[in-house]
């Protein structure tokens, strides 16, 4: 195959695209699949140049957003699209830890990420900055909800035309959370995998920049910042164990890449970090492959309330399996009922309202602890990637109701006593 010569810019830290299988090099264009090996493309970097440019001090002095790590990201502009994305809280979760029998548990809380309350704001900020550099004026995506929110919001901020594609049965909160930014929204009568196939055809026909298709190599690099931030927030140290949700598998593999890059350039000391992944039983192709010892992922038809991670044919499933196995981690799945309990558990112990993907992750954390697969002394970080306000339907009917009272002290006191009586009964039943 004849390739366009790969040009480099002085001071630029990313050098080319390269296939994950075979190492075939490609120019830094809107490409996502190797023509020779049919494997995904990813961004390659000059780590000697990064080492010259960064230090702990220079990063700490940077903006309070993902762009403090700009040297590790595939953008050239000195003015990237910065909407305050990143540097979300790393919460020491003492109450949840005690409930589960752990000693060193942290929650990386992207449920409060800017501007649309999910980790997708990270990947979209990178993808749209690169899209602008490559000359795209219209951007798009195939989405289960959070990505559509982020793409529409950040495109609006950047003044770019936007058209997003979603499954027609998406949660109302996520649909509203996209429409408010006034993009064109296409609600497709089908599941995410069908939406994604349509978007590939549209991309080829219209020449738009699809953040998770032809711009995917750049887009996916934004997830690395979840690794960088945790290492920095832990005092420039890696955790012992991480638990994260699995959809396409990209987030999982990019956190792994982020940790390794910090080691490679000397920002943190090397140490083994175990990687464990979480899926919903109604869409768990990666977990099924892990349990059966397979090195391939068989596509499934999604059927779960955890729609934001319901990808039946995960593009990076093989690589997620590889990371879990070589780090001595695990990949587990949980039922929809366990997902709801996970959402409630995180909320009542730590005051964090997460969406169904987060409920999945907390439920898998609990399952791994109960199976003895997480050492209580391990410094464990759990990634919460989206906000519960987007999937309120999931917990309707599973939480309490307000106590309606008259504007009188006597009415209040009667209601309070009834409430306490019910609490005692619930506690007694839970103890049986």
C-alpha positions as CSV (number, residue, x, y, z in Angstrom):
1,X,0.0,0.0,0.0
2,X,1.3,3.5,-0.9
3,X,1.1,5.9,2.0
4,X,1.1,9.6,2.2
5,X,4.4,10.8,3.8
6,X,3.9,11.4,7.5
7,X,4.7,15.0,8.3
8,X,5.9,16.2,11.7
9,X,5.6,19.6,13.3
10,X,8.3,20.8,15.6
11,X,7.2,20.5,19.2
12,X,4.2,18.3,18.3
13,X,4.2,15.2,20.5
14,X,2.0,12.9,18.4
15,X,3.6,11.5,15.3
16,X,1.3,9.3,13.3
17,X,-1.6,6.8,13.4
18,X,-0.6,3.1,13.8
19,X,-2.6,-0.1,13.5
20,X,-2.9,-2.1,16.8
21,X,-2.1,-5.2,14.8
22,X,1.0,-5.2,12.6
23,X,2.1,-1.6,13.4
24,X,1.3,-0.2,10.0
25,X,1.7,3.6,10.0
26,X,-0.8,6.1,8.7
27,X,-0.9,9.9,8.3
28,X,-2.7,12.0,11.0
29,X,-5.9,12.2,9.1
30,X,-9.6,11.1,9.7
31,X,-9.0,7.4,9.6
32,X,-9.9,4.6,12.0
33,X,-9.2,1.2,10.5
34,X,-6.1,-0.3,9.0
35,X,-6.6,-1.3,5.3
36,X,-4.1,-4.2,5.7
37,X,-5.0,-5.8,9.0
38,X,-8.5,-4.4,9.5
39,X,-7.5,-3.6,13.1
40,X,-8.2,-0.3,14.8
41,X,-5.8,2.6,14.4
42,X,-4.5,4.5,17.4
43,X,-2.3,7.6,17.9
44,X,1.5,7.1,18.4
45,X,3.6,9.6,20.3
46,X,7.2,10.8,20.7
47,X,7.7,10.1,24.4
48,X,11.2,11.7,24.4
49,X,9.6,14.9,23.2
50,X,6.8,14.6,25.9
51,X,9.5,14.0,28.5
52,X,11.2,17.2,27.5
53,X,8.0,19.2,27.7
54,X,6.4,18.0,30.9
55,X,7.0,17.7,34.6
56,X,4.9,17.3,37.7
57,X,5.3,21.0,38.2
58,X,4.3,22.1,34.7
59,X,1.2,19.9,34.8
60,X,0.2,21.2,38.2
61,X,0.6,24.8,36.9
62,X,-1.6,24.1,33.8
63,X,-5.3,24.8,33.4
64,X,-7.8,23.1,35.8
65,X,-9.1,20.9,33.0
66,X,-7.9,18.0,30.8
67,X,-5.7,20.4,28.9
68,X,-3.1,20.4,31.7
69,X,-2.2,17.1,29.9
70,X,-2.1,18.6,26.4
71,X,1.3,17.1,25.6
72,X,-0.2,13.6,25.9
73,X,-3.2,14.4,23.6
74,X,-3.5,14.4,19.8
75,X,-4.0,18.1,19.2
76,X,-1.8,20.8,17.8
77,X,-3.7,24.0,18.6
78,X,-2.6,26.3,21.3
79,X,-6.3,27.1,21.8
80,X,-8.1,23.7,22.2
81,X,-11.8,23.7,22.9
82,X,-11.8,24.1,26.7
83,X,-15.2,24.0,28.5
84,X,-13.7,23.2,31.9
85,X,-13.8,19.4,31.2
86,X,-11.9,17.2,33.7
87,X,-10.3,17.5,37.1
88,X,-13.4,15.9,38.6
89,X,-13.3,14.9,42.3
90,X,-11.5,11.8,43.5
91,X,-13.6,11.0,46.6
92,X,-12.2,8.9,49.6
93,X,-15.3,6.8,50.1
94,X,-15.2,5.8,53.7
95,X,-18.9,4.9,54.3
96,X,-19.2,2.8,51.1
97,X,-15.8,1.2,52.0
98,X,-17.1,0.2,55.5
99,X,-20.3,-1.2,54.0
100,X,-18.3,-3.4,51.7
101,X,-15.5,-4.3,54.1
102,X,-12.8,-2.3,52.2
103,X,-10.1,0.0,53.7
104,X,-8.9,2.2,50.8
105,X,-11.7,2.9,48.4
106,X,-11.9,5.9,46.1
107,X,-14.6,7.1,43.7
108,X,-13.5,9.0,40.6
109,X,-16.7,11.0,40.1
110,X,-17.3,12.0,36.5
111,X,-21.0,12.4,37.3
112,X,-20.1,16.1,37.8
113,X,-18.0,16.5,34.7
114,X,-18.5,19.6,32.6
115,X,-20.5,20.5,30.7
116,X,-22.9,17.5,30.4
117,X,-22.2,15.4,33.5
118,X,-20.4,12.4,32.0
119,X,-16.9,11.3,31.0
120,X,-17.8,11.7,27.4
121,X,-17.1,15.4,27.7
122,X,-13.4,14.4,27.8
123,X,-13.3,12.5,24.6
124,X,-15.5,15.0,22.7
125,X,-13.3,17.9,23.7
126,X,-10.3,16.2,22.2
127,X,-12.2,14.9,19.1
128,X,-13.8,18.3,18.2
129,X,-10.5,20.1,18.7
130,X,-8.9,17.7,16.3
131,X,-11.9,17.8,13.9
132,X,-11.5,21.6,13.7
133,X,-7.8,21.2,13.0
134,X,-8.6,18.7,10.2
135,X,-11.1,21.2,8.6
136,X,-14.4,19.6,9.5
137,X,-17.3,22.0,9.9
138,X,-20.0,19.4,10.7
139,X,-19.6,16.9,13.5
140,X,-21.6,13.9,14.4
141,X,-21.7,10.7,16.5
142,X,-23.6,7.5,17.1
143,X,-24.6,7.5,20.7
144,X,-26.4,5.7,23.5
145,X,-27.1,9.2,25.1
146,X,-24.1,10.7,26.9
147,X,-22.0,11.1,23.8
148,X,-24.8,12.9,22.0
149,X,-25.2,15.2,25.0
150,X,-21.5,16.0,24.9
151,X,-21.1,16.3,21.1
152,X,-24.1,18.7,20.9
153,X,-23.0,20.9,23.8
154,X,-19.3,21.2,22.8
155,X,-20.2,21.7,19.1
156,X,-22.5,24.5,20.2
157,X,-19.7,26.1,22.2
158,X,-17.3,25.8,19.3
159,X,-19.8,27.1,16.7
160,X,-19.8,23.9,14.7
161,X,-22.7,22.3,12.9
162,X,-23.9,19.1,14.6
163,X,-26.1,16.2,13.7
164,X,-26.3,13.2,16.2
165,X,-27.8,9.7,15.9
166,X,-29.4,7.9,18.8
167,X,-31.6,4.8,19.3
168,X,-35.3,5.9,19.3
169,X,-36.0,4.3,22.7
170,X,-33.4,6.4,24.6
171,X,-34.1,7.7,28.1
172,X,-36.0,11.0,28.0
173,X,-33.4,12.8,30.1
174,X,-30.7,12.1,27.6
175,X,-32.9,13.1,24.6
176,X,-33.7,16.4,26.3
177,X,-30.1,16.8,27.3
178,X,-29.2,16.8,23.6
179,X,-32.1,18.7,22.1
180,X,-31.4,21.7,24.3
181,X,-28.3,22.6,22.4
182,X,-30.3,22.7,19.1
183,X,-28.4,20.1,17.0
184,X,-30.2,17.9,14.4
185,X,-31.1,14.7,16.2
186,X,-31.8,11.5,14.3
187,X,-33.7,8.9,16.4
188,X,-33.1,5.6,14.7
189,X,-35.5,2.7,15.1
190,X,-32.9,0.2,16.2
191,X,-30.2,-0.6,18.8
192,X,-26.9,1.1,19.1
193,X,-25.0,-1.3,16.8
194,X,-27.6,-0.6,14.0
195,X,-27.2,3.2,14.7
196,X,-23.4,2.8,14.4
197,X,-23.6,1.0,11.1
198,X,-25.9,3.7,9.6
199,X,-23.4,6.4,10.8
200,X,-20.6,4.7,9.0
201,X,-22.6,4.9,5.8
202,X,-23.5,8.6,6.4
203,X,-19.8,9.4,7.2
204,X,-18.7,7.9,3.9
205,X,-21.4,9.7,1.9
206,X,-21.3,13.2,3.5
207,X,-17.7,13.6,4.7
208,X,-18.7,14.6,8.2
209,X,-16.5,14.2,11.2
210,X,-17.9,11.4,13.3
211,X,-16.2,11.5,16.7
212,X,-16.5,7.8,17.3
213,X,-16.0,6.6,13.8
214,X,-13.5,8.4,11.5
215,X,-12.2,10.5,14.3
216,X,-12.2,7.6,16.8
217,X,-8.3,7.4,17.2
218,X,-8.2,11.0,18.5
219,X,-11.5,10.8,20.4
220,X,-10.6,7.7,22.4
221,X,-7.3,9.4,23.6
222,X,-9.4,11.7,25.8
223,X,-10.2,8.8,28.1
224,X,-6.6,8.6,29.1
225,X,-7.1,11.8,31.2
226,X,-9.1,9.6,33.7
227,X,-5.9,7.8,34.3
228,X,-3.7,10.9,34.5
229,X,-6.0,12.6,37.0
230,X,-6.2,9.7,39.3
231,X,-2.4,9.3,39.4
232,X,-2.0,13.1,40.1
233,X,-4.8,13.2,42.7
234,X,-3.3,10.2,44.5
235,X,-0.1,12.2,45.0
236,X,1.6,11.1,41.8
237,X,1.1,7.4,42.5
238,X,-0.8,4.6,40.8
239,X,-3.7,2.7,42.5
240,X,-3.6,-1.0,43.2
241,X,-6.9,-1.8,41.5
242,X,-9.4,-0.1,39.3
243,X,-13.0,-1.0,38.5
244,X,-14.6,0.6,35.4
245,X,-17.7,0.1,33.2
246,X,-17.3,-1.7,29.9
247,X,-19.2,-0.6,26.8
248,X,-17.0,-0.6,23.7
249,X,-14.0,-1.4,25.9
250,X,-12.2,1.8,24.9
251,X,-12.3,3.6,28.2
252,X,-10.9,0.6,30.0
253,X,-7.9,0.2,27.6
254,X,-7.2,4.0,27.6
255,X,-7.0,4.3,31.3
256,X,-4.4,1.5,31.1
257,X,-2.5,3.4,28.4
258,X,-2.6,6.6,30.5
259,X,-1.1,4.9,33.5
260,X,1.6,3.4,31.3
261,X,2.4,6.7,29.6
262,X,2.9,8.4,33.0
263,X,5.3,5.6,33.9
264,X,7.1,5.9,30.6
265,X,7.9,9.6,30.9
266,X,8.9,9.3,34.6
267,X,5.9,11.1,36.2
268,X,5.0,8.1,38.4
269,X,6.8,4.9,39.6
270,X,5.8,1.7,37.9
271,X,3.7,-0.8,39.9
272,X,1.2,-3.5,39.0
273,X,-2.4,-2.2,38.7
274,X,-5.3,-4.7,38.5
275,X,-8.0,-3.8,36.0
276,X,-11.5,-5.1,36.5
277,X,-14.5,-4.4,34.2
278,X,-18.3,-4.2,34.8
279,X,-21.1,-5.1,32.4
280,X,-24.9,-5.6,32.6
281,X,-26.0,-9.2,32.2
282,X,-28.4,-8.0,29.5
283,X,-25.4,-6.9,27.4
284,X,-22.3,-8.6,28.6
285,X,-20.4,-9.9,25.6
286,X,-17.0,-9.1,27.1
287,X,-17.8,-10.6,30.5
288,X,-19.1,-13.7,28.8
289,X,-15.9,-14.1,26.8
290,X,-13.8,-13.5,30.0
291,X,-15.7,-16.2,32.0
292,X,-15.5,-18.7,29.1
293,X,-11.7,-18.1,28.6
294,X,-12.2,-17.0,25.0
295,X,-10.0,-14.5,23.3
296,X,-12.8,-13.3,21.0
297,X,-16.1,-11.5,21.7
298,X,-19.4,-12.9,20.3
299,X,-21.9,-10.0,19.6
300,X,-25.2,-10.0,21.5
301,X,-28.5,-8.2,21.3
302,X,-28.7,-5.7,24.2
303,X,-31.5,-6.0,26.7
304,X,-30.8,-4.0,29.8
305,X,-31.7,-0.8,31.6
306,X,-28.0,0.2,31.4
307,X,-28.4,1.6,28.0
308,X,-25.3,3.8,28.1
309,X,-23.1,0.7,28.1
310,X,-25.4,-1.5,26.0
311,X,-23.0,-2.1,23.0
312,X,-23.6,-5.6,21.7
313,X,-20.6,-5.6,19.4
314,X,-17.8,-3.8,21.3
315,X,-15.0,-2.5,19.1
316,X,-12.3,-2.8,21.7
317,X,-13.7,-5.9,23.5
318,X,-10.6,-8.1,22.6
319,X,-8.3,-5.4,24.0
320,X,-10.3,-5.1,27.2
321,X,-10.0,-8.8,27.7
322,X,-6.3,-8.6,27.2
323,X,-5.9,-5.8,29.8
324,X,-8.0,-7.6,32.4
325,X,-6.1,-10.9,32.0
326,X,-2.6,-9.5,31.9
327,X,-3.2,-7.4,35.0
328,X,-4.8,-10.2,37.0
329,X,-8.1,-8.4,37.0
330,X,-11.6,-9.6,36.4
331,X,-14.7,-8.8,34.2
332,X,-18.1,-9.4,35.8
333,X,-21.7,-8.8,35.0
334,X,-24.8,-8.0,37.1
335,X,-28.5,-8.1,36.7
336,X,-30.7,-5.1,36.3
337,X,-32.0,-5.5,39.8
338,X,-28.4,-5.4,41.1
339,X,-27.7,-2.3,39.0
340,X,-30.6,-0.5,40.7
341,X,-29.3,-1.6,44.1
342,X,-25.8,-0.3,43.1
343,X,-27.2,3.1,42.3
344,X,-29.1,3.2,45.6
345,X,-26.0,2.0,47.6
346,X,-23.7,4.7,46.2
347,X,-26.3,7.4,46.8
348,X,-27.1,6.5,50.4
349,X,-23.5,6.0,51.4
350,X,-21.6,8.7,49.5
351,X,-24.3,11.2,48.3
352,X,-23.4,10.5,44.6
353,X,-26.4,9.9,42.2
354,X,-25.0,7.9,39.3
355,X,-26.7,6.6,36.2
356,X,-27.2,3.0,35.4
357,X,-23.6,2.5,34.1
358,X,-22.4,3.6,37.6
359,X,-24.9,1.3,39.2
360,X,-23.4,-1.5,37.2
361,X,-19.9,-0.6,38.3
362,X,-20.8,-0.4,42.0
363,X,-22.8,-3.7,41.8
364,X,-19.8,-5.4,40.2
365,X,-17.5,-3.9,42.9
366,X,-19.7,-5.4,45.6
367,X,-19.8,-8.8,43.7
368,X,-16.0,-8.9,43.4
369,X,-15.5,-8.0,47.1
370,X,-18.0,-10.8,48.2
371,X,-16.1,-13.3,45.9
372,X,-12.8,-12.4,47.5
373,X,-11.5,-10.9,44.3
374,X,-10.6,-7.5,45.8
375,X,-8.1,-7.4,48.7
376,X,-9.5,-5.1,51.4
377,X,-6.1,-3.4,51.7
378,X,-5.8,-2.6,48.0
379,X,-6.1,1.1,47.0
380,X,-9.1,0.6,44.8
381,X,-10.5,3.3,42.5
382,X,-14.0,3.0,41.0
383,X,-14.9,5.0,38.0
384,X,-18.4,6.6,38.0
385,X,-18.9,7.9,34.4
386,X,-22.3,9.5,34.4
387,X,-25.0,11.3,36.3
388,X,-28.2,9.7,37.7
389,X,-30.3,12.7,36.7
390,X,-30.1,11.3,33.1
391,X,-31.7,7.9,34.0
392,X,-34.2,8.7,36.7
393,X,-36.7,6.2,35.1
394,X,-34.4,3.3,36.3
395,X,-35.1,3.9,40.0
396,X,-38.8,5.0,39.8
397,X,-40.8,2.6,42.0
398,X,-37.7,1.4,43.8
399,X,-37.2,4.4,46.2
400,X,-39.4,6.1,48.8
401,X,-42.2,8.6,48.3
402,X,-42.6,12.0,49.9
403,X,-44.7,12.2,53.1
404,X,-47.6,14.5,52.4
405,X,-48.7,16.4,55.5
406,X,-50.9,19.3,56.6
407,X,-49.2,22.6,57.6
408,X,-49.6,21.6,61.3
409,X,-47.1,20.3,63.9
410,X,-49.4,17.4,64.8
411,X,-49.5,16.2,61.2
412,X,-45.7,16.4,61.0
413,X,-45.3,14.4,64.2
414,X,-47.7,11.6,63.1
415,X,-45.9,11.3,59.7
416,X,-42.5,11.3,61.4
417,X,-43.5,8.4,63.7
418,X,-44.9,6.4,60.8
419,X,-41.7,7.0,58.9
420,X,-39.6,5.8,61.8
421,X,-41.8,2.7,62.3
422,X,-41.3,1.8,58.6
423,X,-37.6,2.2,58.9
424,X,-37.5,-0.1,61.9
425,X,-39.5,-2.7,60.0
426,X,-37.2,-2.5,57.0
427,X,-34.2,-2.9,59.2
428,X,-35.6,-5.9,60.9
429,X,-36.5,-7.5,57.6
430,X,-33.0,-6.8,56.3
431,X,-31.5,-8.5,59.4
432,X,-33.5,-11.7,59.0
